[in-house]
Structures are given as structure tokens and as C-alpha cells.
Amino acid sequence: IRDSVASRGLGDVYKRQVKETLVGAWLFDGNAKDASGNGNDGKLENGPTFVAGKIGQALKFAGGKAGDAKIGNRVSLGDLGLAATGPATLVFWAKPDGAKPDDRLISNMVGAATPSFSIRFAPPKVEFWGSSWQPVIEKFDDNKWGHYAFTLDGKANVTGYYNGKKGLTLANHKYAIPPTLSIGAPFLLQWGQHYKGLMDEVAFFNVALSQADIKGLMAGAVVP
């Protein structure tokens, strides 16, 4: 972990989970570099801008319809080394700006449509796509910062968390984490809409974190 983020402490949460299970962390403090030390830098596409964030700076996404790779702000991520059907946790802070049905927070860029991986707003809910759209967060607040977390247990069960509160669990819901994901992008750049709003402190872990760990991340920061 690089020294510049060493002061953003997580205490026992970091000691127990973060150091060994953090795959990538994108703090968006002026760049899309991976702050985990694993070298999984993101690539800014079509000019998302840096603004004041929840912690430090954040990325501002302008939204837009799918269908043209040259429009729509997004952050492309390379292969994170996550097993397609294995365990994982995704966390981030987001402040949607007038969230609309089918605004995509993150989507796969390659692979089959089913099973796959995508998360979208379906106001007032947040839905996950593995093999069909299903709600995992029952209610989010538009135009406010919220902490979002999604755990995948490697046994086809997916759970959502909002501001540390456990949401819904999808049982026997097949998913496939692709080798290429894009933050703020429609599914395969074809279905859905680009995300509109702010996003900060995005991170992937290669385990299904506990609710206590998620609350710890929310209270502290992604990288110690």
C-alpha cells in the first residue's frame, strides 16, 4: 500500500481483511490509478471530471445513452484476477444526480449476456444482473452520498448493502465476473444508460466481506 494513503486508516478491519483481500482501489484523487498497490490502474474514457468528493476528490459522470463508444464517461478496468463465479465484494460511495431507470453503475464489457455482471438503478431500488434483474437494495437516496456494497459468495448468492444496512439476498442467482468491467458504463456499451452523478472510493475484494467489515469500510476509507 502506498504511503500517500497510509493515513486513511481502517484499524482492525484493515488488519483482518483488507491487506490480503483487496484486489483494486480507485480513490479518484486526480487520477484513476489503483491505490491497492496491485497495479490494476483504471483508464478514463471520454472525459469524466474530478470534483470534490466524499473523501478527497471524486469522479463526475455526465450520463448519456448507450450505443456509441465515443460518448459517455466511464472508467475501464482490466482483468482483476477475480474468479468468474468466485467470491467478491464491490464497494463504493455514489451520489446519483437524478437517477433514472436503467442507469448503470458498473457493467461487463465482454462475454455473454447470461450469466454476467451489471448493477443499475431502478428507482427507488438498486438491481443486480447475473442471470436476470433482481433488486438487492430496496431504497437508495437520490442526490445524496450513499455507501453501496455488493457481496458475491462464490455459491451463487448475492447480497446488497446500503449505508451499512443489509439489503436483499439473491439465492441461487448465477453470475459471472468478466475479465473486463467498466465503471459508469452500460452493459456491453449496448444496453442501459451511462451513470450520471459522482462516484468515489471504489474497491474490489476477492472475498465476500462481512457486514461488520462493510461498516468499517464505510466509517473509514477503502485503503489504509
Secondary structure as UniProt FT lines:
FT   HELIX           3..5
FT   TURN            6..7
FT   HELIX           12..13
FT   HELIX           14..18
FT   HELIX           19..21
FT   STRAND          22..26
FT   TURN            35..36
FT   STRAND          43..45
FT   STRAND          49..52
FT   STRAND          57..65
FT   TURN            69..70
FT   STRAND          74..77
FT   TURN            84..85
FT   STRAND          87..96
FT   TURN            101..102
FT   STRAND          103..108
FT   STRAND          118..122
FT   TURN            123..124
FT   STRAND          125..129
FT   STRAND          133..137
FT   TURN            142..143
FT   STRAND          146..153
FT   STRAND          158..162
FT   TURN            163..164
FT   STRAND          165..170
FT   TURN            171..172
FT   STRAND          181..183
FT   TURN            188..190
FT   STRAND          193..205
FT   HELIX           211..219
//
